[in-house]
Amino acid sequence: MKHAGKARKAAFKLILISLILIGVMVAIGLFAAFFGTVMIAITPFVIGFWVVFVLFTLYFFRDPNPRVPMGARLVLSPAHGKVDVVDTMTETDFMGGEVQRISMFLSVINVHVQSAPISGKVTRVKYTEGQFLNAMKADSAVHNENVYLGFEALEPAGQKLGVRLIAGAIARRIVPFVVEGDEVASGERISLIQFGSRVDVYLPKNARIKVKVGDKVVGGETVLATFD
C-alpha cells in the first residue's frame, strides 16, 4: 500500500535520535566523573600551589619601616639591593651636567618599596616608555621603561638629586607614590617597583660617596653619600 512503513521509519528515527542523545549524556556524565576524579586528585596540589603563591606575594610586598639615621646632609639609599655601578656620567635633563651615579640591582627577594633619599621637595616626575631588558645589566637604565624622580634638598638648600626607577624583564610596573610639588622627609616611602628591577641615584659632584661596588644597601637606612 502507498506510504506503507513510513510511520515505522519515523519511529525508528526518533528512537535513533533518543539513543544518540542518551549516548551524549552518558559520555558527558563519564567525562564529568573522570574530570571530577582528576580535580579531586589534584586539589591538594592546587591548594598547595596557591598557599605558596600567597606566602611569596606577602613576602615580596613586605614593607618594613626603615630605621632612618639622624644627621644633616645625608643621602640615603632609596632602595634595597646591591650596588653594582659607581661612576660618572652626564645627566642634563634635571641635574644639568656631569653627575656621579650609584646604580643598584634589586632582585626578586629584595624589598621593592623605595624611600626618599633626602628631605626636600619633589620637583620632577617623568615617565619614559622603553624596553624590558634584564635589569641585572647596568645599561638597562638607558633602554628600559623608567620613572625619573627629581628632588631639591632642604639641606643644603636647593641642592638637586635624581632617582631613576627602572623596570626589568619581570618588573613591568612602576608605581610612584609622589607627584611634583610634594614635600618628603628622608626615609619616607616614595614608590613601588614590582619584581626584579634597578634604581639609579644621580648625585652632584660635591657629594662624597660612602659606598662601593658590591655593597648591599637598605632603603631609607644606608648612607650612600654626604653633601660637603
Backbone as a chain_set.jsonl record, in Angstrom:
{"seq": "MKHAGKARKAAFKLILISLILIGVMVAIGLFAAFFGTVMIAITPFVIGFWVVFVLFTLYFFRDPNPRVPMGARLVLSPAHGKVDVVDTMTETDFMGGEVQRISMFLSVINVHVQSAPISGKVTRVKYTEGQFLNAMKADSAVHNENVYLGFEALEPAGQKLGVRLIAGAIARRIVPFVVEGDEVASGERISLIQFGSRVDVYLPKNARIKVKVGDKVVGGETVLATFD", "coords": {"N": [[0.853, -1.202, 0.0], [0.297, 2.304, -0.543], [2.665, 4.531, 0.873], [3.202, 2.875, 2.941], [4.857, 1.782, 5.885], [6.13, 4.139, 6.51], [5.477, 5.355, 8.937], [6.628, 3.619, 10.724], [9.295, 4.016, 10.065], [9.571, 6.657, 10.874], [9.272, 6.261, 13.583], [11.553, 4.706, 14.163], [13.456, 6.596, 13.523], [13.083, 8.531, 15.522], [13.706, 6.913, 17.694], [16.432, 6.424, 17.169], [17.458, 9.002, 17.335], [16.915, 9.527, 20.045], [18.542, 7.589, 21.16], [21.064, 8.502, 20.418], [21.106, 10.932, 21.85], [21.001, 9.943, 24.48], [23.437, 8.592, 24.46], [25.21, 10.758, 24.204], [24.659, 12.089, 26.619], [25.483, 10.142, 28.454], [28.201, 10.037, 27.79], [28.96, 12.628, 28.477], [28.438, 12.484, 31.217], [30.283, 10.485, 31.975], [32.68, 11.809, 31.29], [32.464, 14.003, 33.013], [32.556, 12.672, 35.453], [35.12, 11.569, 35.304], [36.628, 13.927, 35.066], [35.923, 15.118, 37.474], [37.055, 13.28, 39.246], [39.756, 13.6, 38.613], [40.065, 16.304, 39.344], [39.558, 16.139, 42.082], [41.752, 14.615, 42.768], [43.916, 16.32, 42.169], [43.427, 18.531, 43.696], [44.687, 18.923, 46.323], [47.292, 19.632, 45.444], [46.793, 21.935, 43.956], [45.797, 23.641, 45.939], [48.052, 23.698, 47.56], [49.904, 24.965, 45.841], [48.646, 27.449, 45.619], [48.828, 28.364, 48.261], [51.603, 28.629, 48.509], [51.961, 30.637, 46.593], [50.514, 32.741, 47.805], [52.036, 33.135, 50.149], [54.525, 33.857, 49.038], [53.777, 36.209, 47.687], [52.945, 37.867, 49.813], [55.395, 38.005, 51.113], [57.009, 39.192, 49.131], [55.8, 41.729, 48.828], [56.341, 42.906, 51.236], [56.824, 45.522, 53.643], [58.817, 46.993, 55.419], [59.381, 49.275, 58.16], [61.766, 51.773, 57.79], [64.833, 52.304, 59.605], [65.649, 55.261, 60.017], [68.624, 57.052, 59.762], [69.953, 59.621, 61.892], [71.048, 62.918, 61.184], [72.655, 65.578, 59.39], [72.675, 66.577, 55.932], [72.783, 64.072, 54.713], [72.648, 61.482, 52.29], [70.451, 59.047, 51.655], [70.067, 55.566, 50.819], [67.707, 54.948, 48.297], [66.649, 52.492, 47.791], [66.406, 48.92, 48.433], [68.971, 46.683, 47.869], [71.763, 45.746, 45.788], [74.778, 47.383, 45.241], [76.089, 47.877, 42.077], [77.264, 49.51, 40.271], [79.329, 52.338, 40.286], [79.919, 55.353, 39.11], [80.662, 58.081, 36.81], [78.682, 60.333, 34.867], [76.837, 62.085, 32.27], [74.02, 64.013, 32.911], [71.664, 65.803, 31.767], [68.988, 66.466, 31.76], [67.7, 66.948, 34.222], [69.607, 67.284, 36.296], [71.539, 68.787, 35.039], [74.134, 68.477, 33.965], [77.407, 67.01, 34.405], [77.421, 64.21, 36.537], [77.633, 62.16, 39.495], [77.037, 58.707, 39.589], [75.209, 56.203, 41.257], [74.347, 52.956, 40.961], [72.007, 50.393, 41.553], [71.055, 46.997, 41.867], [67.965, 45.315, 42.171], [66.878, 42.351, 43.349], [64.427, 39.664, 43.051], [63.996, 38.928, 45.646], [64.434, 41.073, 47.229], [63.251, 43.902, 49.198], [60.782, 45.911, 47.692], [59.776, 48.446, 47.938], [60.416, 51.873, 47.681], [62.375, 54.532, 49.168], [62.537, 58.002, 50.19], [65.52, 59.676, 49.409], [66.508, 61.966, 50.538], [65.54, 64.786, 52.602], [63.185, 67.022, 51.395], [61.875, 68.533, 48.434], [59.8, 67.235, 45.877], [60.476, 67.822, 42.638], [60.404, 66.974, 40.057], [58.744, 64.589, 38.133], [58.898, 62.144, 35.902], [57.802, 60.054, 33.396], [59.061, 57.54, 31.255], [58.722, 55.72, 28.331], [59.866, 52.441, 27.322], [62.071, 49.594, 26.804], [62.106, 46.212, 28.156], [64.482, 45.057, 29.275], [66.789, 42.733, 30.815], [67.191, 43.582, 34.126], [69.52, 43.177, 35.505], [71.578, 43.996, 33.971], [73.54, 46.835, 33.691], [73.216, 48.732, 31.67], [70.558, 48.69, 31.153], [69.313, 50.807, 32.275], [69.435, 52.788, 30.407], [67.856, 51.97, 28.281], [65.439, 50.856, 29.203], [61.954, 50.994, 30.274], [61.097, 53.609, 32.517], [60.832, 55.641, 35.505], [61.526, 58.88, 36.39], [62.538, 60.617, 39.232], [62.939, 63.757, 40.517], [64.62, 65.622, 43.004], [64.776, 68.402, 45.279], [66.841, 69.433, 47.773], [66.366, 70.136, 51.294], [68.538, 70.685, 52.853], [71.817, 70.71, 51.832], [70.242, 73.786, 50.957], [68.152, 73.688, 48.154], [69.784, 71.98, 46.728], [70.173, 69.653, 44.113], [69.04, 66.313, 43.337], [68.779, 63.195, 41.74], [66.63, 60.377, 41.113], [66.254, 57.391, 39.456], [63.824, 55.119, 38.63], [63.753, 51.919, 37.484], [62.368, 49.662, 35.199], [62.363, 46.053, 34.705], [63.022, 42.835, 33.142], [61.123, 41.265, 34.354], [59.932, 42.977, 36.182], [57.41, 45.043, 35.519], [55.912, 47.144, 36.204], [55.862, 50.276, 37.54], [55.202, 52.144, 40.338], [54.749, 55.229, 41.308], [54.542, 56.992, 44.403], [54.453, 59.638, 44.828], [53.976, 63.03, 43.678], [54.787, 65.825, 41.532], [55.785, 68.616, 43.393], [55.262, 67.646, 45.909], [56.299, 67.473, 49.304], [58.845, 65.755, 51.018], [60.182, 63.6, 53.585], [63.356, 62.337, 54.681], [63.698, 58.905, 54.117], [60.992, 58.475, 53.833], [58.296, 56.755, 52.252], [58.266, 56.471, 48.731], [57.746, 55.13, 46.341], [56.942, 52.12, 44.43], [58.284, 49.244, 42.954], [57.458, 46.538, 41.038], [58.662, 43.334, 41.374], [61.9, 42.025, 40.118], [64.33, 44.596, 39.519], [65.849, 47.848, 38.902], [67.575, 50.642, 40.373], [68.743, 53.889, 39.923], [70.833, 56.422, 41.254], [71.468, 59.831, 41.052], [73.992, 62.032, 41.699], [75.321, 65.241, 42.694], [78.552, 66.714, 41.87], [79.773, 67.548, 44.206], [79.083, 65.789, 46.158], [79.997, 63.354, 48.567], [80.748, 60.144, 48.147], [79.85, 57.187, 49.901], [79.676, 54.47, 49.587], [80.562, 51.391, 47.889], [81.139, 49.364, 44.938], [79.489, 46.28, 45.097], [78.541, 46.5, 47.666], [75.825, 45.878, 49.873], [72.73, 47.457, 50.217], [70.286, 49.193, 52.204], [67.083, 50.386, 51.887], [66.252, 53.67, 52.847], [67.898, 53.57, 55.031], [70.725, 52.94, 54.697], [73.576, 54.976, 54.268], [74.335, 56.552, 51.398], [75.827, 58.7, 50.474], [77.3, 61.886, 51.352], [76.682, 65.42, 51.578], [79.055, 67.904, 50.96]], "CA": [[0.0, 0.0, 0.0], [1.032, 3.552, -0.645], [3.189, 5.131, 2.121], [3.316, 1.87, 3.999], [6.151, 1.724, 6.57], [6.685, 5.451, 6.843], [5.293, 5.615, 10.365], [7.655, 2.87, 11.45], [10.565, 4.703, 9.834], [9.58, 7.835, 11.756], [9.516, 5.775, 14.945], [12.967, 4.331, 14.262], [14.25, 7.834, 13.509], [13.024, 9.104, 16.877], [14.458, 6.024, 18.589], [17.853, 6.661, 16.915], [17.803, 10.313, 17.918], [16.938, 9.393, 21.505], [19.727, 6.813, 21.516], [22.229, 9.412, 20.313], [21.056, 11.864, 22.983], [21.399, 9.198, 25.678], [24.872, 8.36, 24.354], [25.895, 12.022, 24.512], [24.526, 12.334, 28.047], [26.354, 9.196, 29.154], [29.584, 10.475, 27.563], [29.177, 13.814, 29.316], [28.499, 12.021, 32.599], [31.565, 9.806, 32.186], [33.735, 12.831, 31.286], [32.339, 14.768, 34.257], [33.036, 11.827, 36.542], [36.578, 11.498, 35.179], [37.163, 15.244, 35.395], [35.76, 15.301, 38.912], [38.063, 12.447, 39.917], [41.05, 14.273, 38.425], [40.072, 17.519, 40.162], [39.701, 15.724, 43.482], [43.12, 14.138, 42.959], [44.914, 17.394, 42.112], [43.049, 19.628, 44.589], [45.735, 19.242, 47.309], [48.409, 20.312, 44.794], [46.337, 23.285, 43.613], [45.753, 24.405, 47.19], [49.44, 23.895, 47.983], [50.478, 25.991, 44.978], [48.046, 28.735, 45.987], [49.406, 28.769, 49.551], [52.952, 29.108, 48.211], [51.801, 31.916, 45.91], [50.103, 33.738, 48.801], [53.175, 33.419, 51.027], [55.523, 34.605, 48.27], [53.251, 37.544, 47.417], [53.042, 38.631, 51.057], [56.824, 38.242, 51.37], [57.533, 40.14, 48.158], [55.256, 43.054, 49.058], [56.595, 43.358, 52.606], [57.115, 46.957, 53.66], [59.302, 47.313, 56.768], [59.674, 50.674, 58.465], [63.222, 51.969, 57.857], [65.429, 52.986, 60.758], [66.292, 56.397, 59.342], [69.705, 57.62, 60.586], [69.895, 61.05, 62.172], [72.218, 63.642, 60.713], [72.42, 66.558, 58.327], [73.349, 66.432, 54.639], [72.953, 62.663, 54.373], [71.889, 60.927, 51.166], [70.156, 57.658, 51.992], [69.711, 54.704, 49.69], [66.257, 54.885, 48.092], [66.218, 51.126, 47.5], [67.086, 47.748, 48.969], [69.594, 45.965, 46.764], [73.22, 45.609, 45.76], [75.441, 48.362, 44.381], [76.939, 47.233, 41.075], [77.926, 50.531, 39.464], [79.606, 53.669, 40.821], [80.67, 56.004, 38.042], [80.218, 59.436, 36.482], [78.002, 60.421, 33.581], [76.193, 63.373, 32.036], [72.565, 63.973, 33.052], [71.31, 67.205, 31.521], [67.541, 66.68, 31.809], [67.319, 67.536, 35.51], [70.782, 67.68, 37.08], [72.176, 69.886, 34.318], [75.545, 68.304, 33.615], [78.092, 65.797, 34.858], [76.988, 63.764, 37.862], [78.072, 60.861, 39.978], [75.909, 57.774, 39.577], [75.236, 54.951, 42.011], [73.295, 52.099, 40.427], [71.834, 49.195, 42.385], [70.138, 45.987, 41.335], [67.005, 44.761, 43.129], [66.444, 41.017, 42.957], [63.032, 39.393, 43.437], [63.895, 38.687, 47.087], [64.606, 42.33, 47.938], [62.091, 44.781, 49.408], [60.62, 46.7, 46.482], [59.269, 49.788, 48.234], [61.54, 52.807, 47.712], [62.297, 55.599, 50.169], [63.133, 59.282, 49.813], [66.929, 59.696, 49.813], [66.77, 63.205, 51.269], [64.371, 65.6, 52.934], [63.103, 68.125, 50.448], [60.692, 68.675, 47.601], [59.8, 66.54, 44.58], [60.291, 68.852, 41.616], [60.297, 66.356, 38.741], [58.28, 63.207, 37.991], [58.849, 61.958, 34.452], [57.703, 58.665, 32.93], [59.621, 57.319, 29.928], [58.495, 54.387, 27.798], [61.092, 51.78, 26.9], [62.087, 48.148, 26.724], [62.107, 45.486, 29.421], [65.679, 44.232, 29.29], [67.163, 42.203, 32.118], [67.65, 44.679, 34.977], [70.854, 42.886, 36.022], [72.517, 44.716, 33.125], [73.521, 48.251, 34.058], [72.753, 49.577, 30.565], [69.094, 48.681, 31.089], [68.872, 52.142, 32.682], [69.367, 53.636, 29.219], [66.874, 51.487, 27.312], [64.205, 50.329, 29.776], [60.905, 51.862, 30.817], [61.543, 54.121, 33.814], [60.248, 56.861, 36.07], [62.572, 59.729, 36.981], [62.104, 61.495, 40.323], [63.923, 64.78, 40.841], [64.433, 66.207, 44.341], [65.568, 69.541, 45.728], [67.064, 69.197, 49.198], [66.227, 71.215, 52.278], [69.885, 70.983, 53.314], [71.911, 72.149, 51.534], [69.025, 74.282, 50.336], [68.083, 73.728, 46.706], [70.67, 71.006, 46.081], [69.409, 68.684, 43.334], [69.398, 64.893, 43.375], [67.853, 62.455, 40.898], [66.44, 58.934, 41.316], [65.573, 56.783, 38.322], [63.236, 53.81, 38.914], [63.899, 51.263, 36.184], [61.71, 48.372, 35.055], [63.213, 44.979, 34.211], [62.357, 41.816, 32.333], [59.971, 40.799, 35.127], [59.273, 44.157, 36.76], [56.804, 45.803, 34.433], [55.022, 48.173, 36.722], [56.454, 51.203, 38.489], [54.087, 52.873, 40.952], [55.185, 56.337, 42.161], [53.612, 57.432, 45.446], [54.572, 61.09, 44.954], [53.778, 63.848, 42.477], [55.555, 67.07, 41.582], [55.333, 69.561, 44.408], [55.192, 67.002, 47.225], [57.442, 67.559, 50.201], [59.117, 64.447, 51.612], [61.233, 63.501, 54.6], [64.261, 61.223, 54.436], [63.169, 57.598, 54.502], [59.561, 58.369, 53.553], [58.004, 55.92, 51.086], [58.025, 57.283, 47.537], [57.365, 54.364, 45.15], [56.98, 50.653, 44.455], [58.574, 48.588, 41.672], [57.071, 45.141, 41.227], [59.61, 42.286, 40.976], [63.285, 42.431, 39.915], [64.41, 45.904, 38.889], [67.072, 48.611, 39.139], [67.404, 52.042, 40.773], [69.926, 54.735, 39.789], [70.838, 57.683, 42.004], [72.359, 60.803, 40.428], [74.486, 62.942, 42.729], [76.201, 66.31, 42.205], [79.982, 66.442, 42.026], [80.232, 67.853, 45.558], [78.667, 64.736, 47.093], [81.058, 62.422, 48.921], [80.155, 58.811, 48.124], [80.239, 56.37, 51.048], [79.52, 53.05, 49.29], [81.372, 50.899, 46.771], [80.546, 48.25, 44.2], [79.395, 45.061, 45.888], [77.863, 46.753, 48.941], [74.377, 45.711, 49.967], [72.161, 48.67, 50.809], [68.928, 49.09, 52.735], [66.341, 51.606, 51.596], [65.911, 54.525, 53.973], [68.82, 53.363, 56.149], [72.136, 53.005, 54.307], [74.039, 56.275, 53.78], [75.052, 56.434, 50.12], [76.748, 59.816, 50.283], [77.045, 63.087, 52.143], [76.962, 66.656, 50.882], [80.087, 68.738, 51.608]], "C": [[0.882, 1.243, 0.0], [1.387, 4.098, 0.731], [3.281, 4.136, 3.26], [4.725, 1.903, 4.576], [6.729, 3.05, 6.962], [6.571, 5.77, 8.333], [6.378, 4.903, 11.168], [9.026, 3.511, 11.275], [10.687, 5.942, 10.73], [9.877, 7.431, 13.185], [10.979, 5.425, 15.146], [13.873, 5.565, 14.293], [14.276, 8.483, 14.888], [13.81, 8.265, 17.869], [15.954, 6.255, 18.434], [18.311, 7.981, 17.531], [17.893, 10.227, 19.433], [18.16, 8.613, 21.959], [20.982, 7.659, 21.456], [22.272, 10.376, 21.495], [21.483, 11.181, 24.27], [22.903, 8.939, 25.67], [25.673, 9.599, 24.704], [25.852, 12.303, 26.003], [25.414, 11.402, 28.859], [27.817, 9.609, 29.019], [29.92, 11.683, 28.431], [29.3, 13.409, 30.78], [29.819, 11.349, 32.915], [32.723, 10.803, 32.234], [33.708, 13.645, 32.575], [32.865, 13.966, 35.439], [34.556, 11.741, 36.531], [37.214, 12.81, 35.592], [37.066, 15.513, 36.888], [36.783, 14.508, 39.694], [39.441, 13.093, 39.833], [41.146, 15.501, 39.317], [40.235, 17.185, 41.635], [41.14, 15.312, 43.764], [44.13, 15.283, 43.017], [44.591, 18.555, 43.055], [44.107, 19.938, 45.651], [46.913, 19.989, 46.698], [48.039, 21.748, 44.423], [46.317, 24.171, 44.853], [47.165, 24.701, 47.674], [50.125, 24.983, 47.168], [49.946, 27.367, 45.353], [48.613, 29.253, 47.297], [50.817, 29.321, 49.347], [52.901, 30.477, 47.539], [51.437, 33.027, 46.893], [51.28, 34.131, 49.685], [54.236, 34.232, 50.302], [55.058, 36.033, 48.025], [53.331, 38.426, 48.66], [54.491, 38.964, 51.386], [57.367, 39.311, 50.426], [57.06, 41.559, 48.448], [55.417, 43.519, 50.513], [57.101, 44.798, 52.581], [57.583, 47.366, 55.055], [59.532, 48.814, 56.938], [61.189, 50.854, 58.567], [63.634, 52.649, 59.155], [66.289, 54.117, 60.203], [67.37, 56.992, 60.24], [69.537, 59.128, 60.759], [71.173, 61.701, 61.661], [71.868, 64.552, 59.559], [73.201, 66.178, 57.079], [73.628, 64.98, 54.257], [72.104, 62.316, 53.155], [71.694, 59.447, 51.447], [69.844, 56.857, 50.73], [68.194, 54.713, 49.514], [65.74, 53.46, 47.985], [67.005, 50.099, 48.29], [67.712, 47.007, 47.79], [71.096, 45.896, 46.915], [73.806, 46.608, 44.77], [76.313, 47.623, 43.374], [77.589, 48.223, 40.116], [78.103, 51.795, 40.306], [80.47, 54.356, 39.775], [80.213, 57.446, 37.884], [79.591, 59.412, 35.091], [77.414, 61.818, 33.426], [74.68, 63.192, 32.096], [72.078, 65.418, 32.96], [69.834, 67.503, 31.725], [67.116, 67.365, 33.103], [68.536, 68.081, 36.262], [71.603, 68.763, 36.381], [73.642, 69.713, 33.989], [76.112, 66.997, 34.126], [77.691, 65.475, 36.294], [77.725, 62.484, 38.242], [76.841, 59.951, 40.023], [76.206, 56.575, 40.463], [74.058, 54.13, 41.517], [73.227, 50.826, 41.249], [70.786, 48.283, 41.77], [69.266, 45.451, 42.449], [66.564, 43.395, 42.619], [65.016, 40.787, 43.442], [62.889, 39.157, 44.933], [64.106, 39.964, 47.902], [63.267, 43.006, 48.204], [61.991, 45.699, 48.194], [59.861, 48.007, 46.701], [60.48, 50.709, 48.351], [61.274, 53.963, 48.674], [62.972, 56.868, 49.66], [64.584, 59.324, 50.291], [67.304, 60.916, 50.654], [65.447, 63.824, 51.702], [64.341, 66.779, 51.973], [61.805, 68.1, 49.676], [60.87, 67.905, 46.298], [59.501, 67.58, 43.506], [60.231, 68.287, 40.205], [59.788, 64.923, 38.879], [58.077, 62.994, 36.495], [58.845, 60.473, 34.104], [58.241, 58.567, 31.509], [59.354, 55.894, 29.493], [59.822, 53.769, 27.363], [60.933, 50.28, 26.839], [62.021, 47.531, 28.118], [63.272, 44.499, 29.42], [65.945, 43.742, 30.705], [67.776, 43.313, 32.962], [69.004, 44.405, 35.613], [71.922, 43.607, 35.206], [72.401, 46.212, 33.397], [72.993, 49.136, 32.933], [71.243, 49.519, 30.368], [68.53, 50.043, 31.487], [68.684, 53.057, 31.486], [68.171, 53.271, 28.344], [65.501, 51.153, 27.908], [63.209, 51.407, 30.182], [61.327, 52.322, 32.205], [60.723, 55.331, 34.232], [61.373, 57.621, 36.759], [61.948, 60.625, 38.04], [63.226, 62.475, 40.632], [63.594, 65.448, 42.161], [65.29, 67.457, 44.486], [65.634, 69.476, 47.243], [66.747, 70.426, 50.045], [67.603, 71.667, 52.75], [70.888, 70.104, 52.59], [70.742, 72.616, 50.66], [69.134, 74.315, 48.819], [68.983, 72.748, 45.983], [69.85, 69.93, 45.373], [69.964, 67.272, 43.476], [68.343, 64.141, 42.554], [67.814, 60.978, 41.237], [65.67, 58.402, 40.113], [65.127, 55.367, 38.701], [63.099, 53.07, 37.595], [63.222, 49.901, 36.193], [62.69, 47.344, 34.519], [62.43, 44.006, 33.364], [61.095, 41.306, 33.016], [59.197, 41.98, 35.686], [58.715, 45.023, 35.645], [55.784, 46.805, 34.943], [55.743, 48.977, 37.785], [55.325, 52.081, 39.018], [54.638, 53.988, 41.83], [54.11, 56.672, 43.194], [53.575, 58.947, 45.559], [54.291, 61.749, 43.611], [54.617, 65.115, 42.629], [54.925, 68.035, 42.583], [55.24, 68.969, 45.802], [56.467, 67.273, 48.012], [57.603, 66.226, 50.918], [60.203, 64.569, 52.662], [62.105, 62.301, 54.269], [63.656, 59.921, 54.937], [61.696, 57.413, 54.237], [59.333, 57.551, 52.275], [57.644, 56.784, 49.88], [57.546, 56.468, 46.338], [57.435, 52.868, 45.418], [57.307, 50.173, 43.051], [58.299, 47.108, 41.875], [58.058, 44.19, 40.553], [60.966, 42.885, 40.601], [63.42, 43.717, 39.117], [65.744, 46.566, 39.226], [66.709, 50.042, 39.543], [68.746, 52.749, 40.614], [69.742, 55.997, 40.617], [71.869, 58.595, 41.361], [72.703, 61.883, 41.448], [75.343, 64.041, 42.115], [77.662, 65.984, 42.514], [80.478, 66.692, 43.441], [79.784, 66.824, 46.583], [79.827, 63.773, 47.325], [80.444, 61.02, 49.071], [80.736, 57.933, 49.221], [80.111, 54.867, 50.787], [80.4, 52.689, 48.104], [80.642, 49.742, 46.101], [80.605, 46.982, 45.057], [78.698, 45.242, 47.217], [76.371, 46.471, 48.822], [73.817, 46.895, 50.73], [70.716, 48.435, 51.218], [68.231, 50.433, 52.525], [65.961, 52.37, 52.845], [66.846, 54.404, 55.147], [70.292, 53.577, 55.765], [72.483, 54.394, 53.768], [74.852, 56.048, 52.51], [76.135, 57.487, 49.982], [76.395, 60.921, 51.271], [77.351, 64.297, 51.28], [78.02, 67.436, 51.661], [79.525, 70.127, 51.859]], "O": [[2.022, 1.238, 0.464], [0.555, 4.133, 1.637], [3.422, 4.525, 4.42], [5.692, 2.04, 3.826], [7.727, 3.098, 7.681], [7.467, 6.382, 8.915], [6.958, 5.441, 12.112], [9.825, 3.55, 12.211], [11.754, 6.235, 11.267], [10.602, 8.111, 13.911], [11.581, 5.789, 16.156], [14.897, 5.593, 14.976], [15.321, 8.924, 15.367], [14.483, 8.788, 18.757], [16.682, 6.285, 19.427], [19.372, 8.077, 18.148], [18.813, 10.773, 20.043], [18.75, 8.913, 22.996], [21.855, 7.56, 22.318], [23.332, 10.613, 22.074], [22.232, 11.75, 25.064], [23.57, 9.041, 26.699], [26.682, 9.522, 25.405], [26.854, 12.701, 26.597], [26.027, 11.822, 29.841], [28.582, 9.548, 29.981], [30.991, 11.766, 29.033], [30.156, 13.921, 31.503], [30.414, 11.587, 33.966], [33.621, 10.695, 33.069], [34.748, 13.945, 33.162], [33.535, 14.507, 36.318], [35.208, 11.825, 37.573], [38.187, 12.841, 36.346], [37.987, 16.057, 37.497], [37.322, 14.992, 40.69], [40.191, 13.138, 40.808], [42.166, 15.727, 39.969], [40.965, 17.867, 42.355], [41.69, 15.602, 44.826], [45.079, 15.243, 43.8], [45.401, 19.472, 43.198], [44.409, 21.111, 45.871], [47.481, 20.876, 47.334], [48.853, 22.663, 44.554], [46.77, 25.316, 44.815], [47.453, 25.803, 48.14], [50.838, 25.823, 47.718], [50.701, 28.338, 45.401], [48.854, 30.452, 47.436], [51.186, 30.342, 49.929], [53.687, 31.367, 47.863], [51.986, 34.127, 46.823], [51.501, 35.314, 49.944], [54.79, 35.178, 50.862], [55.848, 36.97, 48.139], [53.733, 39.587, 48.579], [54.792, 40.053, 51.873], [58.087, 40.217, 50.845], [57.842, 42.502, 48.327], [54.71, 44.421, 50.961], [57.727, 45.231, 51.614], [56.839, 48.011, 55.795], [59.838, 49.523, 55.979], [61.836, 50.159, 59.351], [62.895, 53.452, 59.724], [67.484, 53.953, 59.956], [67.075, 57.398, 61.364], [69.036, 59.814, 59.869], [72.247, 61.101, 61.704], [70.897, 64.319, 58.839], [74.252, 65.541, 57.157], [74.6, 64.694, 53.557], [70.981, 62.799, 53.01], [72.657, 58.681, 51.474], [69.415, 57.406, 49.715], [67.464, 54.507, 50.484], [64.534, 53.229, 48.075], [68.114, 50.362, 48.755], [67.026, 46.735, 46.804], [71.633, 45.977, 48.019], [73.389, 46.673, 43.614], [77.176, 46.834, 43.758], [78.372, 47.832, 39.251], [77.166, 52.264, 40.952], [81.626, 53.98, 39.577], [79.472, 57.969, 38.717], [79.931, 58.576, 34.254], [77.486, 62.635, 34.344], [74.123, 62.327, 31.42], [72.082, 66.155, 33.946], [69.454, 68.667, 31.851], [66.27, 68.259, 33.086], [68.505, 69.19, 36.796], [72.277, 69.559, 37.035], [74.337, 70.701, 33.754], [75.398, 66.004, 34.265], [77.631, 66.357, 37.151], [78.35, 61.829, 37.408], [75.757, 60.364, 40.435], [77.298, 56.009, 40.429], [72.907, 54.55, 41.637], [74.254, 50.246, 41.601], [69.776, 48.734, 41.229], [69.751, 45.162, 43.543], [65.94, 43.302, 41.562], [64.459, 41.618, 44.16], [61.772, 39.182, 45.45], [63.974, 39.945, 49.126], [62.274, 42.727, 47.532], [63.005, 46.209, 47.718], [59.361, 48.603, 45.748], [61.453, 50.38, 49.03], [60.13, 54.322, 48.954], [63.861, 56.816, 48.81], [64.854, 59.037, 51.457], [68.292, 60.898, 51.388], [64.377, 63.437, 51.23], [65.352, 67.451, 51.766], [60.765, 67.698, 50.196], [61.943, 67.919, 45.693], [58.41, 68.148, 43.466], [60.029, 69.037, 39.25], [60.337, 64.136, 39.651], [57.187, 63.594, 35.893], [59.76, 59.733, 34.467], [57.924, 59.399, 30.659], [59.715, 54.952, 30.199], [60.782, 54.481, 27.07], [59.82, 49.755, 26.824], [61.899, 48.233, 29.122], [63.088, 43.288, 29.545], [65.395, 44.27, 31.672], [68.769, 43.921, 32.562], [69.59, 45.309, 36.208], [73.038, 43.81, 35.682], [71.312, 46.784, 33.341], [72.388, 50.175, 33.197], [70.703, 50.219, 29.512], [67.419, 50.401, 31.096], [67.88, 53.989, 31.529], [67.547, 54.142, 27.74], [64.502, 51.166, 27.189], [63.567, 52.564, 30.402], [61.853, 51.532, 32.989], [60.026, 55.95, 33.429], [62.082, 57.074, 37.604], [60.956, 61.307, 37.785], [64.338, 62.067, 40.969], [62.444, 65.801, 42.42], [66.371, 67.565, 43.907], [64.604, 69.466, 47.917], [66.84, 71.569, 49.596], [67.829, 72.848, 53.013], [70.832, 68.88, 52.71], [70.319, 71.914, 49.741], [70.072, 74.886, 48.261], [68.96, 72.68, 44.755], [68.934, 69.359, 45.964], [71.156, 67.059, 43.697], [67.15, 64.425, 42.665], [68.831, 60.39, 41.603], [64.586, 58.886, 39.787], [65.952, 54.523, 39.051], [62.409, 53.536, 36.688], [63.466, 49.083, 37.08], [63.721, 47.699, 33.948], [61.321, 44.3, 32.919], [60.118, 40.957, 32.353], [57.966, 41.994, 35.671], [59.468, 45.663, 34.912], [54.908, 47.255, 34.205], [56.181, 48.437, 38.801], [54.583, 52.687, 38.245], [54.968, 53.737, 42.989], [52.917, 56.638, 42.895], [52.758, 59.492, 46.301], [54.358, 61.116, 42.557], [55.094, 65.431, 43.719], [53.711, 68.236, 42.611], [55.149, 69.709, 46.781], [57.566, 67.298, 47.458], [56.623, 65.635, 51.372], [61.02, 65.49, 52.646], [61.639, 61.349, 53.642], [63.157, 59.854, 56.061], [61.18, 56.307, 54.397], [60.108, 57.658, 51.325], [56.833, 57.704, 49.98], [56.991, 57.041, 45.4], [57.908, 52.414, 46.46], [56.703, 50.619, 42.075], [58.85, 46.492, 42.787], [58.263, 44.233, 39.34], [61.176, 44.09, 40.74], [62.7, 43.913, 38.137], [66.649, 45.928, 39.765], [65.687, 50.582, 39.122], [69.767, 52.27, 41.109], [68.654, 56.568, 40.678], [73.012, 58.191, 41.146], [71.824, 62.556, 41.985], [76.025, 63.803, 41.118], [77.962, 65.096, 43.312], [81.489, 66.121, 43.849], [80.079, 66.974, 47.769], [80.55, 63.422, 46.393], [79.707, 60.758, 50.022], [81.945, 57.924, 49.452], [80.406, 54.066, 51.674], [80.917, 53.561, 47.406], [79.662, 49.214, 46.626], [81.632, 46.662, 45.655], [78.299, 44.261, 47.845], [75.74, 46.781, 47.811], [74.358, 47.293, 51.762], [70.02, 47.592, 50.653], [68.734, 51.479, 52.935], [65.415, 51.801, 53.79], [66.634, 55.057, 56.169], [71.012, 54.314, 56.44], [71.773, 54.928, 52.916], [75.917, 55.433, 52.542], [77.214, 57.225, 49.45], [75.354, 60.897, 51.927], [78.171, 64.226, 50.365], [77.902, 67.61, 52.874], [80.223, 70.988, 52.395]]}, "num_chains": 1, "name": "protein.A"}
